[in-house]
């Protein structure tokens, strides 16, 4: 997983604005930075799977 993030394009600078619960953990409170990145992606996928449009997911 470390290789995935090392070789992936840079994450959006607003990624820290993603909040909420994924797998019973608040993403904004996860201390391990790698795990936090994984949970950010998980949160995004969860929201898309619920049918929320990408434009609506741009947390402000």
PDB file of N, CA, C and O in Angstrom, chain B, residues numbered from 101:
ATOM      1  N   UNK B 101       0.831  -1.193   0.000  1.00  0.00           N
ATOM      2  CA  UNK B 101       0.000   0.000   0.000  1.00  0.00           C
ATOM      3  C   UNK B 101       0.870   1.248   0.000  1.00  0.00           C
ATOM      4  O   UNK B 101       0.506   2.256  -0.607  1.00  0.00           O
ATOM      5  N   UNK B 102       1.996   1.193   0.663  1.00  0.00           N
ATOM      6  CA  UNK B 102       2.890   2.348   0.688  1.00  0.00           C
ATOM      7  C   UNK B 102       3.317   2.691  -0.735  1.00  0.00           C
ATOM      8  O   UNK B 102       3.371   3.867  -1.095  1.00  0.00           O
ATOM      9  N   UNK B 103       3.620   1.684  -1.545  1.00  0.00           N
ATOM     10  CA  UNK B 103       4.024   1.907  -2.926  1.00  0.00           C
ATOM     11  C   UNK B 103       2.914   2.592  -3.713  1.00  0.00           C
ATOM     12  O   UNK B 103       3.187   3.479  -4.522  1.00  0.00           O
ATOM     13  N   UNK B 104       1.686   2.198  -3.491  1.00  0.00           N
ATOM     14  CA  UNK B 104       0.555   2.809  -4.183  1.00  0.00           C
ATOM     15  C   UNK B 104       0.551   4.315  -3.967  1.00  0.00           C
ATOM     16  O   UNK B 104       0.464   5.078  -4.929  1.00  0.00           O
ATOM     17  N   UNK B 105       0.642   4.747  -2.725  1.00  0.00           N
ATOM     18  CA  UNK B 105       0.602   6.179  -2.432  1.00  0.00           C
ATOM     19  C   UNK B 105       1.885   6.881  -2.867  1.00  0.00           C
ATOM     20  O   UNK B 105       1.844   8.054  -3.237  1.00  0.00           O
ATOM     21  N   UNK B 106       3.005   6.199  -2.831  1.00  0.00           N
ATOM     22  CA  UNK B 106       4.267   6.800  -3.257  1.00  0.00           C
ATOM     23  C   UNK B 106       4.260   7.073  -4.758  1.00  0.00           C
ATOM     24  O   UNK B 106       4.837   8.060  -5.214  1.00  0.00           O
ATOM     25  N   UNK B 107       3.613   6.206  -5.520  1.00  0.00           N
ATOM     26  CA  UNK B 107       3.604   6.344  -6.973  1.00  0.00           C
ATOM     27  C   UNK B 107       2.357   7.051  -7.509  1.00  0.00           C
ATOM     28  O   UNK B 107       2.296   7.383  -8.693  1.00  0.00           O
ATOM     29  N   UNK B 108       1.387   7.277  -6.666  1.00  0.00           N
ATOM     30  CA  UNK B 108       0.148   7.932  -7.093  1.00  0.00           C
ATOM     31  C   UNK B 108       0.365   9.435  -7.223  1.00  0.00           C
ATOM     32  O   UNK B 108       1.281   9.995  -6.619  1.00  0.00           O
ATOM     33  N   UNK B 109      -0.490  10.085  -8.022  1.00  0.00           N
ATOM     34  CA  UNK B 109      -0.410  11.549  -8.075  1.00  0.00           C
ATOM     35  C   UNK B 109      -0.638  12.139  -6.689  1.00  0.00           C
ATOM     36  O   UNK B 109      -1.207  11.493  -5.808  1.00  0.00           O
ATOM     37  N   UNK B 110      -0.193  13.354  -6.515  1.00  0.00           N
ATOM     38  CA  UNK B 110      -0.330  14.034  -5.221  1.00  0.00           C
ATOM     39  C   UNK B 110      -1.805  14.135  -4.840  1.00  0.00           C
ATOM     40  O   UNK B 110      -2.655  14.396  -5.692  1.00  0.00           O
ATOM     41  N   UNK B 111      -2.101  13.932  -3.573  1.00  0.00           N
ATOM     42  CA  UNK B 111      -3.481  14.044  -3.104  1.00  0.00           C
ATOM     43  C   UNK B 111      -3.888  15.511  -3.107  1.00  0.00           C
ATOM     44  O   UNK B 111      -3.057  16.404  -2.937  1.00  0.00           O
ATOM     45  N   UNK B 112      -5.160  15.738  -3.301  1.00  0.00           N
ATOM     46  CA  UNK B 112      -5.703  17.089  -3.305  1.00  0.00           C
ATOM     47  C   UNK B 112      -5.388  17.772  -1.980  1.00  0.00           C
ATOM     48  O   UNK B 112      -5.531  17.155  -0.924  1.00  0.00           O
ATOM     49  N   UNK B 113      -4.963  19.029  -2.012  1.00  0.00           N
ATOM     50  CA  UNK B 113      -4.635  19.724  -0.768  1.00  0.00           C
ATOM     51  C   UNK B 113      -5.831  19.881   0.179  1.00  0.00           C
ATOM     52  O   UNK B 113      -5.638  20.145   1.366  1.00  0.00           O
ATOM     53  N   UNK B 114      -7.037  19.726  -0.315  1.00  0.00           N
ATOM     54  CA  UNK B 114      -8.233  19.837   0.525  1.00  0.00           C
ATOM     55  C   UNK B 114      -8.645  18.519   1.159  1.00  0.00           C
ATOM     56  O   UNK B 114      -9.696  18.443   1.796  1.00  0.00           O
ATOM     57  N   UNK B 115      -7.838  17.482   0.996  1.00  0.00           N
ATOM     58  CA  UNK B 115      -8.191  16.162   1.521  1.00  0.00           C
ATOM     59  C   UNK B 115      -8.435  16.218   3.036  1.00  0.00           C
ATOM     60  O   UNK B 115      -9.225  15.434   3.560  1.00  0.00           O
ATOM     61  N   UNK B 116      -7.779  17.116   3.725  1.00  0.00           N
ATOM     62  CA  UNK B 116      -7.968  17.244   5.166  1.00  0.00           C
ATOM     63  C   UNK B 116      -9.350  17.730   5.562  1.00  0.00           C
ATOM     64  O   UNK B 116      -9.722  17.669   6.733  1.00  0.00           O
ATOM     65  N   UNK B 117     -10.106  18.207   4.596  1.00  0.00           N
ATOM     66  CA  UNK B 117     -11.464  18.670   4.877  1.00  0.00           C
ATOM     67  C   UNK B 117     -12.472  17.524   4.897  1.00  0.00           C
ATOM     68  O   UNK B 117     -13.631  17.716   5.265  1.00  0.00           O
ATOM     69  N   UNK B 118     -12.028  16.334   4.500  1.00  0.00           N
ATOM     70  CA  UNK B 118     -12.909  15.167   4.543  1.00  0.00           C
ATOM     71  C   UNK B 118     -13.081  14.765   5.999  1.00  0.00           C
ATOM     72  O   UNK B 118     -12.105  14.543   6.716  1.00  0.00           O
ATOM     73  N   UNK B 119     -14.314  14.677   6.419  1.00  0.00           N
ATOM     74  CA  UNK B 119     -14.611  14.284   7.792  1.00  0.00           C
ATOM     75  C   UNK B 119     -15.645  13.174   7.769  1.00  0.00           C
ATOM     76  O   UNK B 119     -16.286  12.927   6.748  1.00  0.00           O
ATOM     77  N   UNK B 120     -15.795  12.525   8.871  1.00  0.00           N
ATOM     78  CA  UNK B 120     -16.813  11.496   8.971  1.00  0.00           C
ATOM     79  C   UNK B 120     -16.249  10.196   9.496  1.00  0.00           C
ATOM     80  O   UNK B 120     -15.079  10.100   9.865  1.00  0.00           O
ATOM     81  N   UNK B 121     -17.115   9.199   9.519  1.00  0.00           N
ATOM     82  CA  UNK B 121     -16.772   7.909  10.100  1.00  0.00           C
ATOM     83  C   UNK B 121     -16.667   6.861   9.000  1.00  0.00           C
ATOM     84  O   UNK B 121     -17.543   6.742   8.143  1.00  0.00           O
ATOM     85  N   UNK B 122     -15.580   6.108   9.044  1.00  0.00           N
ATOM     86  CA  UNK B 122     -15.370   4.969   8.155  1.00  0.00           C
ATOM     87  C   UNK B 122     -14.877   3.832   9.032  1.00  0.00           C
ATOM     88  O   UNK B 122     -13.901   3.983   9.767  1.00  0.00           O
ATOM     89  N   UNK B 123     -15.542   2.715   8.954  1.00  0.00           N
ATOM     90  CA  UNK B 123     -15.170   1.541   9.758  1.00  0.00           C
ATOM     91  C   UNK B 123     -15.066   1.900  11.237  1.00  0.00           C
ATOM     92  O   UNK B 123     -14.135   1.477  11.923  1.00  0.00           O
ATOM     93  N   UNK B 124     -16.013   2.671  11.714  1.00  0.00           N
ATOM     94  CA  UNK B 124     -16.127   3.069  13.125  1.00  0.00           C
ATOM     95  C   UNK B 124     -14.998   3.976  13.604  1.00  0.00           C
ATOM     96  O   UNK B 124     -14.778   4.103  14.809  1.00  0.00           O
ATOM     97  N   UNK B 125     -14.279   4.608  12.676  1.00  0.00           N
ATOM     98  CA  UNK B 125     -13.207   5.542  13.042  1.00  0.00           C
ATOM     99  C   UNK B 125     -13.445   6.868  12.349  1.00  0.00           C
ATOM    100  O   UNK B 125     -13.782   6.897  11.166  1.00  0.00           O
ATOM    101  N   UNK B 126     -13.273   7.974  13.075  1.00  0.00           N
ATOM    102  CA  UNK B 126     -13.369   9.302  12.470  1.00  0.00           C
ATOM    103  C   UNK B 126     -12.102   9.540  11.664  1.00  0.00           C
ATOM    104  O   UNK B 126     -11.004   9.504  12.220  1.00  0.00           O
ATOM    105  N   UNK B 127     -12.233   9.781  10.360  1.00  0.00           N
ATOM    106  CA  UNK B 127     -11.061   9.913   9.500  1.00  0.00           C
ATOM    107  C   UNK B 127     -10.164  11.063   9.916  1.00  0.00           C
ATOM    108  O   UNK B 127      -8.945  10.980   9.762  1.00  0.00           O
ATOM    109  N   UNK B 128     -10.739  12.129  10.437  1.00  0.00           N
ATOM    110  CA  UNK B 128      -9.930  13.280  10.829  1.00  0.00           C
ATOM    111  C   UNK B 128      -9.125  13.045  12.113  1.00  0.00           C
ATOM    112  O   UNK B 128      -8.248  13.842  12.446  1.00  0.00           O
ATOM    113  N   UNK B 129      -9.415  11.969  12.825  1.00  0.00           N
ATOM    114  CA  UNK B 129      -8.713  11.682  14.079  1.00  0.00           C
ATOM    115  C   UNK B 129      -7.686  10.556  13.961  1.00  0.00           C
ATOM    116  O   UNK B 129      -7.022  10.227  14.945  1.00  0.00           O
ATOM    117  N   UNK B 130      -7.545   9.967  12.789  1.00  0.00           N
ATOM    118  CA  UNK B 130      -6.589   8.874  12.599  1.00  0.00           C
ATOM    119  C   UNK B 130      -5.180   9.442  12.603  1.00  0.00           C
ATOM    120  O   UNK B 130      -4.874  10.335  11.813  1.00  0.00           O
ATOM    121  N   UNK B 131      -4.321   8.942  13.473  1.00  0.00           N
ATOM    122  CA  UNK B 131      -2.972   9.475  13.631  1.00  0.00           C
ATOM    123  C   UNK B 131      -1.991   8.928  12.604  1.00  0.00           C
ATOM    124  O   UNK B 131      -1.108   9.657  12.151  1.00  0.00           O
ATOM    125  N   UNK B 132      -2.125   7.665  12.230  1.00  0.00           N
ATOM    126  CA  UNK B 132      -1.231   7.057  11.242  1.00  0.00           C
ATOM    127  C   UNK B 132      -1.569   7.653   9.873  1.00  0.00           C
ATOM    128  O   UNK B 132      -2.667   7.436   9.359  1.00  0.00           O
ATOM    129  N   UNK B 133      -0.642   8.397   9.283  1.00  0.00           N
ATOM    130  CA  UNK B 133      -0.901   9.133   8.044  1.00  0.00           C
ATOM    131  C   UNK B 133      -1.241   8.209   6.865  1.00  0.00           C
ATOM    132  O   UNK B 133      -2.085   8.554   6.038  1.00  0.00           O
ATOM    133  N   UNK B 134      -0.603   7.061   6.784  1.00  0.00           N
ATOM    134  CA  UNK B 134      -0.921   6.119   5.713  1.00  0.00           C
ATOM    135  C   UNK B 134      -2.347   5.597   5.880  1.00  0.00           C
ATOM    136  O   UNK B 134      -3.111   5.564   4.916  1.00  0.00           O
ATOM    137  N   UNK B 135      -2.704   5.195   7.084  1.00  0.00           N
ATOM    138  CA  UNK B 135      -4.056   4.700   7.339  1.00  0.00           C
ATOM    139  C   UNK B 135      -5.082   5.805   7.080  1.00  0.00           C
ATOM    140  O   UNK B 135      -6.176   5.536   6.584  1.00  0.00           O
ATOM    141  N   UNK B 136      -4.733   7.031   7.411  1.00  0.00           N
ATOM    142  CA  UNK B 136      -5.645   8.147   7.166  1.00  0.00           C
ATOM    143  C   UNK B 136      -5.886   8.326   5.659  1.00  0.00           C
ATOM    144  O   UNK B 136      -7.022   8.549   5.241  1.00  0.00           O
ATOM    145  N   UNK B 137      -4.837   8.230   4.848  1.00  0.00           N
ATOM    146  CA  UNK B 137      -4.999   8.330   3.399  1.00  0.00           C
ATOM    147  C   UNK B 137      -5.893   7.214   2.869  1.00  0.00           C
ATOM    148  O   UNK B 137      -6.735   7.446   2.002  1.00  0.00           O
ATOM    149  N   UNK B 138      -5.711   6.014   3.386  1.00  0.00           N
ATOM    150  CA  UNK B 138      -6.535   4.878   2.973  1.00  0.00           C
ATOM    151  C   UNK B 138      -7.994   5.139   3.329  1.00  0.00           C
ATOM    152  O   UNK B 138      -8.888   4.872   2.527  1.00  0.00           O
ATOM    153  N   UNK B 139      -8.233   5.654   4.516  1.00  0.00           N
ATOM    154  CA  UNK B 139      -9.609   5.908   4.953  1.00  0.00           C
ATOM    155  C   UNK B 139     -10.240   7.064   4.186  1.00  0.00           C
ATOM    156  O   UNK B 139     -11.448   7.053   3.950  1.00  0.00           O
ATOM    157  N   UNK B 140      -9.443   8.068   3.789  1.00  0.00           N
ATOM    158  CA  UNK B 140      -9.976   9.138   2.943  1.00  0.00           C
ATOM    159  C   UNK B 140     -10.524   8.549   1.652  1.00  0.00           C
ATOM    160  O   UNK B 140     -11.628   8.894   1.229  1.00  0.00           O
ATOM    161  N   UNK B 141      -9.755   7.657   1.021  1.00  0.00           N
ATOM    162  CA  UNK B 141     -10.210   7.024  -0.215  1.00  0.00           C
ATOM    163  C   UNK B 141     -11.436   6.157   0.035  1.00  0.00           C
ATOM    164  O   UNK B 141     -12.357   6.130  -0.781  1.00  0.00           O
ATOM    165  N   UNK B 142     -11.451   5.451   1.157  1.00  0.00           N
ATOM    166  CA  UNK B 142     -12.590   4.607   1.508  1.00  0.00           C
ATOM    167  C   UNK B 142     -13.844   5.462   1.675  1.00  0.00           C
ATOM    168  O   UNK B 142     -14.921   5.091   1.211  1.00  0.00           O
ATOM    169  N   UNK B 143     -13.699   6.597   2.332  1.00  0.00           N
ATOM    170  CA  UNK B 143     -14.831   7.502   2.540  1.00  0.00           C
ATOM    171  C   UNK B 143     -15.355   8.015   1.202  1.00  0.00           C
ATOM    172  O   UNK B 143     -16.567   8.073   0.989  1.00  0.00           O
ATOM    173  N   UNK B 144     -14.457   8.383   0.310  1.00  0.00           N
ATOM    174  CA  UNK B 144     -14.853   8.856  -1.005  1.00  0.00           C
ATOM    175  C   UNK B 144     -15.617   7.771  -1.767  1.00  0.00           C
ATOM    176  O   UNK B 144     -16.661   8.044  -2.359  1.00  0.00           O
ATOM    177  N   UNK B 145     -15.106   6.566  -1.752  1.00  0.00           N
ATOM    178  CA  UNK B 145     -15.764   5.442  -2.440  1.00  0.00           C
ATOM    179  C   UNK B 145     -17.128   5.161  -1.834  1.00  0.00           C
ATOM    180  O   UNK B 145     -18.092   4.915  -2.559  1.00  0.00           O
ATOM    181  N   UNK B 146     -17.217   5.197  -0.505  1.00  0.00           N
ATOM    182  CA  UNK B 146     -18.510   4.971   0.159  1.00  0.00           C
ATOM    183  C   UNK B 146     -19.551   5.982  -0.310  1.00  0.00           C
ATOM    184  O   UNK B 146     -20.690   5.619  -0.606  1.00  0.00           O
ATOM    185  N   UNK B 147     -19.158   7.243  -0.376  1.00  0.00           N
ATOM    186  CA  UNK B 147     -20.092   8.296  -0.777  1.00  0.00           C
ATOM    187  C   UNK B 147     -20.502   8.129  -2.240  1.00  0.00           C
ATOM    188  O   UNK B 147     -21.673   8.302  -2.577  1.00  0.00           O
ATOM    189  N   UNK B 148     -19.558   7.799  -3.101  1.00  0.00           N
ATOM    190  CA  UNK B 148     -19.888   7.570  -4.506  1.00  0.00           C
ATOM    191  C   UNK B 148     -20.825   6.375  -4.662  1.00  0.00           C
ATOM    192  O   UNK B 148     -21.740   6.404  -5.485  1.00  0.00           O
ATOM    193  N   UNK B 149     -20.601   5.331  -3.875  1.00  0.00           N
ATOM    194  CA  UNK B 149     -21.445   4.139  -3.929  1.00  0.00           C
ATOM    195  C   UNK B 149     -22.877   4.440  -3.479  1.00  0.00           C
ATOM    196  O   UNK B 149     -23.824   3.783  -3.911  1.00  0.00           O
ATOM    197  N   UNK B 150     -23.019   5.433  -2.613  1.00  0.00           N
ATOM    198  CA  UNK B 150     -24.354   5.831  -2.162  1.00  0.00           C
ATOM    199  C   UNK B 150     -25.081   6.671  -3.206  1.00  0.00           C
ATOM    200  O   UNK B 150     -26.242   7.037  -3.023  1.00  0.00           O
ATOM    201  N   UNK B 151     -24.379   6.975  -4.314  1.00  0.00           N
ATOM    202  CA  UNK B 151     -25.013   7.715  -5.400  1.00  0.00           C
ATOM    203  C   UNK B 151     -24.819   9.212  -5.337  1.00  0.00           C
ATOM    204  O   UNK B 151     -25.455   9.947  -6.092  1.00  0.00           O
ATOM    205  N   UNK B 152     -23.961   9.676  -4.462  1.00  0.00           N
ATOM    206  CA  UNK B 152     -23.702  11.110  -4.366  1.00  0.00           C
ATOM    207  C   UNK B 152     -22.763  11.508  -5.504  1.00  0.00           C
ATOM    208  O   UNK B 152     -21.747  10.851  -5.732  1.00  0.00           O
ATOM    209  N   UNK B 153     -23.101  12.572  -6.211  1.00  0.00           N
ATOM    210  CA  UNK B 153     -22.301  13.013  -7.352  1.00  0.00           C
ATOM    211  C   UNK B 153     -20.969  13.589  -6.877  1.00  0.00           C
ATOM    212  O   UNK B 153     -20.871  14.167  -5.794  1.00  0.00           O
ATOM    213  N   UNK B 154     -19.955  13.417  -7.711  1.00  0.00           N
ATOM    214  CA  UNK B 154     -18.612  13.889  -7.383  1.00  0.00           C
ATOM    215  C   UNK B 154     -18.610  15.384  -7.036  1.00  0.00           C
ATOM    216  O   UNK B 154     -17.906  15.801  -6.116  1.00  0.00           O
ATOM    217  N   UNK B 155     -19.384  16.185  -7.758  1.00  0.00           N
ATOM    218  CA  UNK B 155     -19.420  17.620  -7.505  1.00  0.00           C
ATOM    219  C   UNK B 155     -19.895  17.920  -6.085  1.00  0.00           C
ATOM    220  O   UNK B 155     -19.469  18.905  -5.482  1.00  0.00           O
ATOM    221  N   UNK B 156     -20.764  17.084  -5.557  1.00  0.00           N
ATOM    222  CA  UNK B 156     -21.298  17.284  -4.210  1.00  0.00           C
ATOM    223  C   UNK B 156     -20.300  16.833  -3.136  1.00  0.00           C
ATOM    224  O   UNK B 156     -20.452  17.169  -1.961  1.00  0.00           O
ATOM    225  N   UNK B 157     -19.294  16.082  -3.542  1.00  0.00           N
ATOM    226  CA  UNK B 157     -18.333  15.542  -2.579  1.00  0.00           C
ATOM    227  C   UNK B 157     -17.166  16.485  -2.307  1.00  0.00           C
ATOM    228  O   UNK B 157     -16.311  16.185  -1.473  1.00  0.00           O
ATOM    229  N   UNK B 158     -17.122  17.582  -2.979  1.00  0.00           N
ATOM    230  CA  UNK B 158     -16.039  18.523  -2.750  1.00  0.00           C
ATOM    231  C   UNK B 158     -16.297  19.234  -1.426  1.00  0.00           C
ATOM    232  O   UNK B 158     -16.951  20.276  -1.374  1.00  0.00           O
ATOM    233  N   UNK B 159     -15.767  18.643  -0.363  1.00  0.00           N
ATOM    234  CA  UNK B 159     -15.992  19.171   0.970  1.00  0.00           C
ATOM    235  C   UNK B 159     -15.470  20.587   1.056  1.00  0.00           C
ATOM    236  O   UNK B 159     -14.397  20.903   0.543  1.00  0.00           O
ATOM    237  N   UNK B 160     -16.229  21.423   1.700  1.00  0.00           N
ATOM    238  CA  UNK B 160     -15.846  22.839   1.793  1.00  0.00           C
ATOM    239  C   UNK B 160     -15.589  23.219   3.224  1.00  0.00           C
ATOM    240  O   UNK B 160     -15.254  24.369   3.506  1.00  0.00           O
TER     241      UNK B 160
END
